Amino acid sequence: MTNQKSPSKAERREAAREQARKLREAQARREKRNRVLIITGAVVLIIAVAVAAFFIVQQGTRSVIADVENVPANSDVEDGGISIGSDMAAGTENEGAPVLNVYLDFACPHCADFEQINAEDIDQMVADGEVTAVYHPVSLLSRGDRQSWSWRAAEAAAVVADQAPEQYNAFQTALFELYAQSGGQTQPSDEQIVQAARDAGVPQDVAQTIPEQTFDEWVDATTRQFSRDGFEGTPTVLVDGEEFQNWSEPGALADAVGGE
C-alpha cells in the first residue's frame, strides 16, 4: 500500500483559505437573495396597501345612490337632486344660472316654513331663467319607517319626477299643503296623496302607482347620502354650493341668488 503524503502546512492553510472564500461567497449569495426577497416583499406590501387605500377612498367618496338599481328618471344619479329649469319640469335646468340646492323632508315643519316663505320667489326666479332649483327629497324624520308620511311623501315625489316631470313642481307644493291641512298631527293616507297628485295635474295612471313604493331603496339612499355629505337638518339650502341660513327672512334668498 502506498502511503499518501500529508498536506503541508502551506497547503492546509491554502485549503482553509479556499474553504473560507467559498463560505463567504455562499453567505454573500444568501444575503443578496434575502435582500431581494425583503425588497420584493416590501414593494408588494406597499402596492397592496396603496391598492387597499385607493379602494377605501373610492368607497368613501362613492355616492350611496350610485348603487341603487331603480333610480327615478330626471334625478341626479350621484346626489339624488331633482332639477327644475324655466319650463318648470323635473330634470331640466337653466344653463349658466346659479344653482339653488334645497334638501327637504315633507314632514319637517321648518321645510314647510321654507316653502311658504320662498316658494313663490323661487318659482319666479326659475321661470325667469335666473336660477336652477334642485330639490332633494329625504326622509330624515321617518327613522326608516316606510309607512311614515316623511317616507311616503319622498317616494311619491320620486314617482312624479320619474313619470310626470312636468307636474313635479306643482306636486311638491301639493305635498306640503296636504300635510299642512292635517295640522301635522295626522299622516295623510295613500289615497289622499294620490288625490293630491291628481289635483296637481299628474295623470291618473301615474298617480295610482304611488302607493306601490317603487323607489323605496332610492329614498333610503338619498337620506343616507344627505348624512354622508355632512348635512344634519332640513331644510339645508345651498346657493352655488355655499350654505345659506337666512332663508326665513322674506326676500333674503332671492337677494342672495340675485347677488351671485
ABEGO torsion letter per residue (X at the ends): XBBBBBBBAAAAAAAAAAAAAAAAAAAAAAAAAAAAAAAAAAAAAAAAAAAAAAAAAAAAABBAAAABABBBBGBBAAAGBBBBBAAGBBGBBBBGBBBBBBBBBAABAAAAAAAAAAAAAAAAAAAAGABBBBBBBBBAAAGGBAABAAAAAAAAAAAAAAABAAAAAAAAAAAAAAAAAAGGABBBBAAAAAAAAAAAGBBAAAAAAAAAGAAAAAAAAAAAAAAAAGBABOBBBBBGGBBBAAAABBGAAAAAAAAX
